[in-house]
Amino acid sequence: MPQLNPAPWFAILTFSWLIFLTLIPPKILAHTFPNEPTTQSAQKPKTESWNWPWH
């Protein structure tokens, strides 16, 4: 089984990762969602006790 010289493959791996790390994160971070979430009020909704007719 022939052995491969790791020098060119390591350089290809390194350069491909450098390309991925410089091109892809800005594209992902620039993504905007079509519906921005709205902030909810800090007040809790008023809860009322149930009026059980049989109790």
N, CA, C, O and CB atoms as a CASP TS submission, in Angstrom:
PFRMAT TS
TARGET T0000
AUTHOR 0000-0000-0000
METHOD Language model
MODEL 1
PARENT N/A
ATOM      1  N   MET     1       0.852  -1.172   0.000  1.00  0.00           N
ATOM      2  CA  MET     1       0.000   0.000   0.000  1.00  0.00           C
ATOM      3  C   MET     1       0.898   1.235   0.000  1.00  0.00           C
ATOM      4  O   MET     1       1.730   1.389   0.894  1.00  0.00           O
ATOM      5  CB  MET     1      -0.970  -0.002   1.227  1.00  0.00           C
ATOM      6  N   PRO     2       0.745   2.108  -0.978  1.00  0.00           N
ATOM      7  CA  PRO     2       1.639   3.265  -1.069  1.00  0.00           C
ATOM      8  C   PRO     2       1.318   4.307  -0.008  1.00  0.00           C
ATOM      9  O   PRO     2       0.163   4.492   0.376  1.00  0.00           O
ATOM     10  CB  PRO     2       1.550   3.896  -2.454  1.00  0.00           C
ATOM     11  N   GLN     3       2.336   4.964   0.446  1.00  0.00           N
ATOM     12  CA  GLN     3       2.177   6.021   1.433  1.00  0.00           C
ATOM     13  C   GLN     3       2.099   7.365   0.707  1.00  0.00           C
ATOM     14  O   GLN     3       2.841   7.609  -0.245  1.00  0.00           O
ATOM     15  CB  GLN     3       3.349   6.008   2.462  1.00  0.00           C
ATOM     16  N   LEU     4       1.208   8.219   1.156  1.00  0.00           N
ATOM     17  CA  LEU     4       1.063   9.542   0.545  1.00  0.00           C
ATOM     18  C   LEU     4       1.950  10.545   1.272  1.00  0.00           C
ATOM     19  O   LEU     4       2.145  10.467   2.485  1.00  0.00           O
ATOM     20  CB  LEU     4      -0.416  10.006   0.574  1.00  0.00           C
ATOM     21  N   ASN     5       2.466  11.463   0.520  1.00  0.00           N
ATOM     22  CA  ASN     5       3.254  12.534   1.106  1.00  0.00           C
ATOM     23  C   ASN     5       2.283  13.506   1.787  1.00  0.00           C
ATOM     24  O   ASN     5       1.436  14.081   1.103  1.00  0.00           O
ATOM     25  CB  ASN     5       4.135  13.262   0.017  1.00  0.00           C
ATOM     26  N   PRO     6       2.373  13.712   3.112  1.00  0.00           N
ATOM     27  CA  PRO     6       1.379  14.537   3.796  1.00  0.00           C
ATOM     28  C   PRO     6       1.534  16.035   3.549  1.00  0.00           C
ATOM     29  O   PRO     6       0.621  16.801   3.858  1.00  0.00           O
ATOM     30  CB  PRO     6       1.447  14.277   5.260  1.00  0.00           C
ATOM     31  N   ALA     7       2.654  16.465   3.007  1.00  0.00           N
ATOM     32  CA  ALA     7       2.889  17.901   2.859  1.00  0.00           C
ATOM     33  C   ALA     7       1.838  18.590   1.980  1.00  0.00           C
ATOM     34  O   ALA     7       1.251  19.572   2.434  1.00  0.00           O
ATOM     35  CB  ALA     7       4.266  18.132   2.275  1.00  0.00           C
ATOM     36  N   PRO     8       1.564  18.129   0.739  1.00  0.00           N
ATOM     37  CA  PRO     8       0.569  18.872  -0.045  1.00  0.00           C
ATOM     38  C   PRO     8      -0.847  18.720   0.502  1.00  0.00           C
ATOM     39  O   PRO     8      -1.648  19.649   0.388  1.00  0.00           O
ATOM     40  CB  PRO     8       0.602  18.413  -1.488  1.00  0.00           C
ATOM     41  N   TRP     9      -1.173  17.577   1.089  1.00  0.00           N
ATOM     42  CA  TRP     9      -2.528  17.381   1.615  1.00  0.00           C
ATOM     43  C   TRP     9      -2.763  18.234   2.848  1.00  0.00           C
ATOM     44  O   TRP     9      -3.861  18.753   3.046  1.00  0.00           O
ATOM     45  CB  TRP     9      -2.769  15.906   1.947  1.00  0.00           C
ATOM     46  N   PHE    10      -1.749  18.380   3.671  1.00  0.00           N
ATOM     47  CA  PHE    10      -1.905  19.240   4.849  1.00  0.00           C
ATOM     48  C   PHE    10      -2.058  20.695   4.433  1.00  0.00           C
ATOM     49  O   PHE    10      -2.840  21.428   5.038  1.00  0.00           O
ATOM     50  CB  PHE    10      -0.703  19.084   5.798  1.00  0.00           C
ATOM     51  N   ALA    11      -1.327  21.123   3.414  1.00  0.00           N
ATOM     52  CA  ALA    11      -1.458  22.499   2.929  1.00  0.00           C
ATOM     53  C   ALA    11      -2.844  22.728   2.340  1.00  0.00           C
ATOM     54  O   ALA    11      -3.443  23.780   2.561  1.00  0.00           O
ATOM     55  CB  ALA    11      -0.375  22.810   1.879  1.00  0.00           C
ATOM     56  N   ILE    12      -3.360  21.756   1.592  1.00  0.00           N
ATOM     57  CA  ILE    12      -4.707  21.882   1.021  1.00  0.00           C
ATOM     58  C   ILE    12      -5.746  21.949   2.140  1.00  0.00           C
ATOM     59  O   ILE    12      -6.670  22.760   2.087  1.00  0.00           O
ATOM     60  CB  ILE    12      -5.015  20.693   0.068  1.00  0.00           C
ATOM     61  N   LEU    13      -5.593  21.106   3.140  1.00  0.00           N
ATOM     62  CA  LEU    13      -6.518  21.122   4.275  1.00  0.00           C
ATOM     63  C   LEU    13      -6.469  22.468   4.996  1.00  0.00           C
ATOM     64  O   LEU    13      -7.509  23.035   5.330  1.00  0.00           O
ATOM     65  CB  LEU    13      -6.186  19.983   5.255  1.00  0.00           C
ATOM     66  N   THR    14      -5.267  22.973   5.233  1.00  0.00           N
ATOM     67  CA  THR    14      -5.118  24.244   5.940  1.00  0.00           C
ATOM     68  C   THR    14      -5.727  25.394   5.150  1.00  0.00           C
ATOM     69  O   THR    14      -6.459  26.208   5.712  1.00  0.00           O
ATOM     70  CB  THR    14      -3.644  24.526   6.219  1.00  0.00           C
ATOM     71  N   PHE    15      -5.438  25.473   3.867  1.00  0.00           N
ATOM     72  CA  PHE    15      -5.971  26.569   3.059  1.00  0.00           C
ATOM     73  C   PHE    15      -7.481  26.469   2.887  1.00  0.00           C
ATOM     74  O   PHE    15      -8.166  27.492   2.860  1.00  0.00           O
ATOM     75  CB  PHE    15      -5.301  26.589   1.698  1.00  0.00           C
ATOM     76  N   SER    16      -8.006  25.263   2.770  1.00  0.00           N
ATOM     77  CA  SER    16      -9.458  25.134   2.643  1.00  0.00           C
ATOM     78  C   SER    16     -10.150  25.580   3.932  1.00  0.00           C
ATOM     79  O   SER    16     -11.198  26.224   3.877  1.00  0.00           O
ATOM     80  CB  SER    16      -9.844  23.679   2.302  1.00  0.00           C
ATOM     81  N   TRP    17      -9.573  25.242   5.095  1.00  0.00           N
ATOM     82  CA  TRP    17     -10.163  25.695   6.355  1.00  0.00           C
ATOM     83  C   TRP    17     -10.044  27.199   6.515  1.00  0.00           C
ATOM     84  O   TRP    17     -10.954  27.837   7.044  1.00  0.00           O
ATOM     85  CB  TRP    17      -9.501  24.998   7.532  1.00  0.00           C
ATOM     86  N   LEU    18      -8.951  27.765   6.073  1.00  0.00           N
ATOM     87  CA  LEU    18      -8.818  29.229   6.134  1.00  0.00           C
ATOM     88  C   LEU    18      -9.866  29.905   5.257  1.00  0.00           C
ATOM     89  O   LEU    18     -10.433  30.927   5.641  1.00  0.00           O
ATOM     90  CB  LEU    18      -7.404  29.663   5.697  1.00  0.00           C
ATOM     91  N   ILE    19     -10.119  29.344   4.095  1.00  0.00           N
ATOM     92  CA  ILE    19     -11.153  29.908   3.218  1.00  0.00           C
ATOM     93  C   ILE    19     -12.525  29.789   3.868  1.00  0.00           C
ATOM     94  O   ILE    19     -13.305  30.741   3.877  1.00  0.00           O
ATOM     95  CB  ILE    19     -11.151  29.200   1.845  1.00  0.00           C
ATOM     96  N   PHE    20     -12.812  28.602   4.415  1.00  0.00           N
ATOM     97  CA  PHE    20     -14.109  28.420   5.067  1.00  0.00           C
ATOM     98  C   PHE    20     -14.284  29.354   6.258  1.00  0.00           C
ATOM     99  O   PHE    20     -15.363  29.911   6.460  1.00  0.00           O
ATOM    100  CB  PHE    20     -14.270  26.977   5.519  1.00  0.00           C
ATOM    101  N   LEU    21     -13.234  29.526   7.038  1.00  0.00           N
ATOM    102  CA  LEU    21     -13.343  30.361   8.231  1.00  0.00           C
ATOM    103  C   LEU    21     -13.380  31.841   7.920  1.00  0.00           C
ATOM    104  O   LEU    21     -13.795  32.629   8.770  1.00  0.00           O
ATOM    105  CB  LEU    21     -12.205  30.081   9.153  1.00  0.00           C
ATOM    106  N   THR    22     -12.962  32.247   6.736  1.00  0.00           N
ATOM    107  CA  THR    22     -13.024  33.673   6.391  1.00  0.00           C
ATOM    108  C   THR    22     -14.258  34.021   5.570  1.00  0.00           C
ATOM    109  O   THR    22     -14.690  35.174   5.590  1.00  0.00           O
ATOM    110  CB  THR    22     -11.780  34.076   5.626  1.00  0.00           C
ATOM    111  N   LEU    23     -14.838  33.074   4.855  1.00  0.00           N
ATOM    112  CA  LEU    23     -15.991  33.382   4.008  1.00  0.00           C
ATOM    113  C   LEU    23     -17.331  33.046   4.646  1.00  0.00           C
ATOM    114  O   LEU    23     -18.289  33.805   4.502  1.00  0.00           O
ATOM    115  CB  LEU    23     -15.869  32.648   2.715  1.00  0.00           C
ATOM    116  N   ILE    24     -17.413  31.938   5.339  1.00  0.00           N
ATOM    117  CA  ILE    24     -18.718  31.477   5.808  1.00  0.00           C
ATOM    118  C   ILE    24     -19.232  32.240   7.045  1.00  0.00           C
ATOM    119  O   ILE    24     -20.410  32.599   7.052  1.00  0.00           O
ATOM    120  CB  ILE    24     -18.640  30.002   6.124  1.00  0.00           C
ATOM    121  N   PRO    25     -18.431  32.510   8.086  1.00  0.00           N
ATOM    122  CA  PRO    25     -18.995  33.197   9.258  1.00  0.00           C
ATOM    123  C   PRO    25     -19.622  34.566   8.962  1.00  0.00           C
ATOM    124  O   PRO    25     -20.684  34.854   9.515  1.00  0.00           O
ATOM    125  CB  PRO    25     -17.923  33.372  10.283  1.00  0.00           C
ATOM    126  N   PRO    26     -19.028  35.428   8.123  1.00  0.00           N
ATOM    127  CA  PRO    26     -19.729  36.690   7.842  1.00  0.00           C
ATOM    128  C   PRO    26     -21.077  36.484   7.150  1.00  0.00           C
ATOM    129  O   PRO    26     -22.019  37.240   7.388  1.00  0.00           O
ATOM    130  CB  PRO    26     -18.856  37.580   6.982  1.00  0.00           C
ATOM    131  N   LYS    27     -21.172  35.470   6.300  1.00  0.00           N
ATOM    132  CA  LYS    27     -22.452  35.205   5.645  1.00  0.00           C
ATOM    133  C   LYS    27     -23.495  34.738   6.659  1.00  0.00           C
ATOM    134  O   LYS    27     -24.664  35.115   6.573  1.00  0.00           O
ATOM    135  CB  LYS    27     -22.279  34.151   4.537  1.00  0.00           C
ATOM    136  N   ILE    28     -23.075  33.931   7.604  1.00  0.00           N
ATOM    137  CA  ILE    28     -24.015  33.441   8.614  1.00  0.00           C
ATOM    138  C   ILE    28     -24.412  34.570   9.564  1.00  0.00           C
ATOM    139  O   ILE    28     -25.581  34.691   9.929  1.00  0.00           O
ATOM    140  CB  ILE    28     -23.399  32.266   9.406  1.00  0.00           C
ATOM    141  N   LEU    29     -23.447  35.393   9.962  1.00  0.00           N
ATOM    142  CA  LEU    29     -23.752  36.475  10.885  1.00  0.00           C
ATOM    143  C   LEU    29     -24.574  37.585  10.232  1.00  0.00           C
ATOM    144  O   LEU    29     -25.248  38.337  10.935  1.00  0.00           O
ATOM    145  CB  LEU    29     -22.472  37.049  11.441  1.00  0.00           C
ATOM    146  N   ALA    30     -24.535  37.701   8.922  1.00  0.00           N
ATOM    147  CA  ALA    30     -25.311  38.725   8.224  1.00  0.00           C
ATOM    148  C   ALA    30     -26.746  38.279   7.972  1.00  0.00           C
ATOM    149  O   ALA    30     -27.551  39.054   7.456  1.00  0.00           O
ATOM    150  CB  ALA    30     -24.645  39.077   6.907  1.00  0.00           C
ATOM    151  N   HIS    31     -27.075  37.047   8.328  1.00  0.00           N
ATOM    152  CA  HIS    31     -28.420  36.536   8.094  1.00  0.00           C
ATOM    153  C   HIS    31     -29.412  37.263   8.982  1.00  0.00           C
ATOM    154  O   HIS    31     -29.182  37.428  10.180  1.00  0.00           O
ATOM    155  CB  HIS    31     -28.482  35.022   8.346  1.00  0.00           C
ATOM    156  N   THR    32     -30.507  37.694   8.395  1.00  0.00           N
ATOM    157  CA  THR    32     -31.573  38.331   9.165  1.00  0.00           C
ATOM    158  C   THR    32     -32.824  37.465   9.073  1.00  0.00           C
ATOM    159  O   THR    32     -33.112  36.872   8.034  1.00  0.00           O
ATOM    160  CB  THR    32     -31.856  39.780   8.650  1.00  0.00           C
ATOM    161  N   PHE    33     -33.540  37.405  10.145  1.00  0.00           N
ATOM    162  CA  PHE    33     -34.761  36.625  10.185  1.00  0.00           C
ATOM    163  C   PHE    33     -35.909  37.470   9.647  1.00  0.00           C
ATOM    164  O   PHE    33     -35.943  38.675   9.896  1.00  0.00           O
ATOM    165  CB  PHE    33     -35.060  36.133  11.622  1.00  0.00           C
ATOM    166  N   PRO    34     -36.843  36.878   8.921  1.00  0.00           N
ATOM    167  CA  PRO    34     -37.941  37.677   8.364  1.00  0.00           C
ATOM    168  C   PRO    34     -38.869  38.228   9.443  1.00  0.00           C
ATOM    169  O   PRO    34     -39.415  39.320   9.283  1.00  0.00           O
ATOM    170  CB  PRO    34     -38.744  36.843   7.386  1.00  0.00           C
ATOM    171  N   ASN    35     -39.052  37.507  10.516  1.00  0.00           N
ATOM    172  CA  ASN    35     -39.922  37.972  11.600  1.00  0.00           C
ATOM    173  C   ASN    35     -39.080  38.138  12.854  1.00  0.00           C
ATOM    174  O   ASN    35     -38.716  37.161  13.509  1.00  0.00           O
ATOM    175  CB  ASN    35     -41.106  36.978  11.849  1.00  0.00           C
ATOM    176  N   GLU    36     -38.780  39.374  13.176  1.00  0.00           N
ATOM    177  CA  GLU    36     -38.008  39.638  14.388  1.00  0.00           C
ATOM    178  C   GLU    36     -38.893  39.383  15.607  1.00  0.00           C
ATOM    179  O   GLU    36     -40.062  39.769  15.605  1.00  0.00           O
ATOM    180  CB  GLU    36     -37.459  41.098  14.396  1.00  0.00           C
ATOM    181  N   PRO    37     -38.363  38.748  16.636  1.00  0.00           N
ATOM    182  CA  PRO    37     -39.185  38.506  17.825  1.00  0.00           C
ATOM    183  C   PRO    37     -39.482  39.806  18.565  1.00  0.00           C
ATOM    184  O   PRO    37     -38.633  40.692  18.662  1.00  0.00           O
ATOM    185  CB  PRO    37     -38.485  37.517  18.766  1.00  0.00           C
ATOM    186  N   THR    38     -40.683  39.900  19.074  1.00  0.00           N
ATOM    187  CA  THR    38     -41.074  41.091  19.816  1.00  0.00           C
ATOM    188  C   THR    38     -40.793  40.867  21.293  1.00  0.00           C
ATOM    189  O   THR    38     -40.862  39.743  21.790  1.00  0.00           O
ATOM    190  CB  THR    38     -42.569  41.431  19.583  1.00  0.00           C
ATOM    191  N   THR    39     -40.480  41.944  21.979  1.00  0.00           N
ATOM    192  CA  THR    39     -40.210  41.834  23.405  1.00  0.00           C
ATOM    193  C   THR    39     -41.531  41.775  24.161  1.00  0.00           C
ATOM    194  O   THR    39     -42.472  42.505  23.851  1.00  0.00           O
ATOM    195  CB  THR    39     -39.342  43.021  23.901  1.00  0.00           C
ATOM    196  N   GLN    40     -41.587  40.901  25.150  1.00  0.00           N
ATOM    197  CA  GLN    40     -42.794  40.765  25.947  1.00  0.00           C
ATOM    198  C   GLN    40     -42.689  41.667  27.163  1.00  0.00           C
ATOM    199  O   GLN    40     -41.597  42.000  27.622  1.00  0.00           O
ATOM    200  CB  GLN    40     -43.022  39.297  26.369  1.00  0.00           C
ATOM    201  N   SER    41     -43.837  42.049  27.666  1.00  0.00           N
ATOM    202  CA  SER    41     -43.842  42.916  28.841  1.00  0.00           C
ATOM    203  C   SER    41     -43.365  42.148  30.064  1.00  0.00           C
ATOM    204  O   SER    41     -43.484  40.925  30.142  1.00  0.00           O
ATOM    205  CB  SER    41     -45.246  43.493  29.085  1.00  0.00           C
ATOM    206  N   ALA    42     -42.823  42.896  31.011  1.00  0.00           N
ATOM    207  CA  ALA    42     -42.293  42.269  32.218  1.00  0.00           C
ATOM    208  C   ALA    42     -43.391  41.915  33.209  1.00  0.00           C
ATOM    209  O   ALA    42     -43.147  41.175  34.162  1.00  0.00           O
ATOM    210  CB  ALA    42     -41.286  43.182  32.877  1.00  0.00           C
ATOM    211  N   GLN    43     -44.608  42.438  32.997  1.00  0.00           N
ATOM    212  CA  GLN    43     -45.698  42.158  33.920  1.00  0.00           C
ATOM    213  C   GLN    43     -46.253  40.764  33.671  1.00  0.00           C
ATOM    214  O   GLN    43     -46.412  40.334  32.528  1.00  0.00           O
ATOM    215  CB  GLN    43     -46.809  43.210  33.784  1.00  0.00           C
ATOM    216  N   LYS    44     -46.540  40.077  34.751  1.00  0.00           N
ATOM    217  CA  LYS    44     -47.138  38.752  34.626  1.00  0.00           C
ATOM    218  C   LYS    44     -48.636  38.916  34.346  1.00  0.00           C
ATOM    219  O   LYS    44     -49.260  39.845  34.860  1.00  0.00           O
ATOM    220  CB  LYS    44     -46.895  37.898  35.921  1.00  0.00           C
ATOM    221  N   PRO    45     -49.207  38.045  33.553  1.00  0.00           N
ATOM    222  CA  PRO    45     -50.654  38.139  33.323  1.00  0.00           C
ATOM    223  C   PRO    45     -51.414  37.817  34.610  1.00  0.00           C
ATOM    224  O   PRO    45     -51.007  36.971  35.405  1.00  0.00           O
ATOM    225  CB  PRO    45     -51.092  37.179  32.183  1.00  0.00           C
ATOM    226  N   LYS    46     -52.524  38.516  34.783  1.00  0.00           N
ATOM    227  CA  LYS    46     -53.316  38.316  36.006  1.00  0.00           C
ATOM    228  C   LYS    46     -54.019  36.966  35.931  1.00  0.00           C
ATOM    229  O   LYS    46     -54.774  36.696  34.996  1.00  0.00           O
ATOM    230  CB  LYS    46     -54.358  39.467  36.199  1.00  0.00           C
ATOM    231  N   THR    47     -53.767  36.138  36.909  1.00  0.00           N
ATOM    232  CA  THR    47     -54.419  34.834  36.957  1.00  0.00           C
ATOM    233  C   THR    47     -55.531  34.871  37.992  1.00  0.00           C
ATOM    234  O   THR    47     -55.376  35.402  39.091  1.00  0.00           O
ATOM    235  CB  THR    47     -53.402  33.711  37.284  1.00  0.00           C
ATOM    236  N   GLU    48     -56.637  34.298  37.607  1.00  0.00           N
ATOM    237  CA  GLU    48     -57.777  34.238  38.529  1.00  0.00           C
ATOM    238  C   GLU    48     -58.032  32.789  38.917  1.00  0.00           C
ATOM    239  O   GLU    48     -57.820  31.870  38.126  1.00  0.00           O
ATOM    240  CB  GLU    48     -59.052  34.866  37.890  1.00  0.00           C
ATOM    241  N   SER    49     -58.488  32.608  40.142  1.00  0.00           N
ATOM    242  CA  SER    49     -58.799  31.254  40.578  1.00  0.00           C
ATOM    243  C   SER    49     -60.067  30.776  39.891  1.00  0.00           C
ATOM    244  O   SER    49     -60.945  31.570  39.553  1.00  0.00           O
ATOM    245  CB  SER    49     -58.954  31.191  42.110  1.00  0.00           C
ATOM    246  N   TRP    50     -60.149  29.490  39.692  1.00  0.00           N
ATOM    247  CA  TRP    50     -61.328  28.925  39.037  1.00  0.00           C
ATOM    248  C   TRP    50     -62.480  28.835  40.036  1.00  0.00           C
ATOM    249  O   TRP    50     -62.306  28.492  41.205  1.00  0.00           O
ATOM    250  CB  TRP    50     -61.011  27.527  38.443  1.00  0.00           C
ATOM    251  N   ASN    51     -63.630  29.151  39.532  1.00  0.00           N
ATOM    252  CA  ASN    51     -64.840  29.025  40.358  1.00  0.00           C
ATOM    253  C   ASN    51     -65.479  27.681  40.035  1.00  0.00           C
ATOM    254  O   ASN    51     -66.206  27.545  39.051  1.00  0.00           O
ATOM    255  CB  ASN    51     -65.852  30.214  40.101  1.00  0.00           C
ATOM    256  N   TRP    52     -65.190  26.671  40.894  1.00  0.00           N
ATOM    257  CA  TRP    52     -65.728  25.343  40.642  1.00  0.00           C
ATOM    258  C   TRP    52     -67.175  25.284  41.096  1.00  0.00           C
ATOM    259  O   TRP    52     -67.464  25.534  42.266  1.00  0.00           O
ATOM    260  CB  TRP    52     -64.890  24.264  41.356  1.00  0.00           C
ATOM    261  N   PRO    53     -68.088  24.959  40.194  1.00  0.00           N
ATOM    262  CA  PRO    53     -69.504  24.958  40.582  1.00  0.00           C
ATOM    263  C   PRO    53     -69.880  23.827  41.534  1.00  0.00           C
ATOM    264  O   PRO    53     -70.878  23.959  42.242  1.00  0.00           O
ATOM    265  CB  PRO    53     -70.360  24.868  39.356  1.00  0.00           C
ATOM    266  N   TRP    54     -69.141  22.733  41.589  1.00  0.00           N
ATOM    267  CA  TRP    54     -69.505  21.605  42.433  1.00  0.00           C
ATOM    268  C   TRP    54     -68.799  21.617  43.789  1.00  0.00           C
ATOM    269  O   TRP    54     -68.999  20.711  44.598  1.00  0.00           O
ATOM    270  CB  TRP    54     -69.197  20.322  41.718  1.00  0.00           C
ATOM    271  N   HIS    55     -68.001  22.602  44.032  1.00  0.00           N
ATOM    272  CA  HIS    55     -67.264  22.606  45.294  1.00  0.00           C
ATOM    273  C   HIS    55     -67.809  23.608  46.257  1.00  0.00           C
ATOM    274  O   HIS    55     -67.298  23.737  47.369  1.00  0.00           O
ATOM    275  CB  HIS    55     -65.816  22.882  45.058  1.00  0.00           C
TER
END
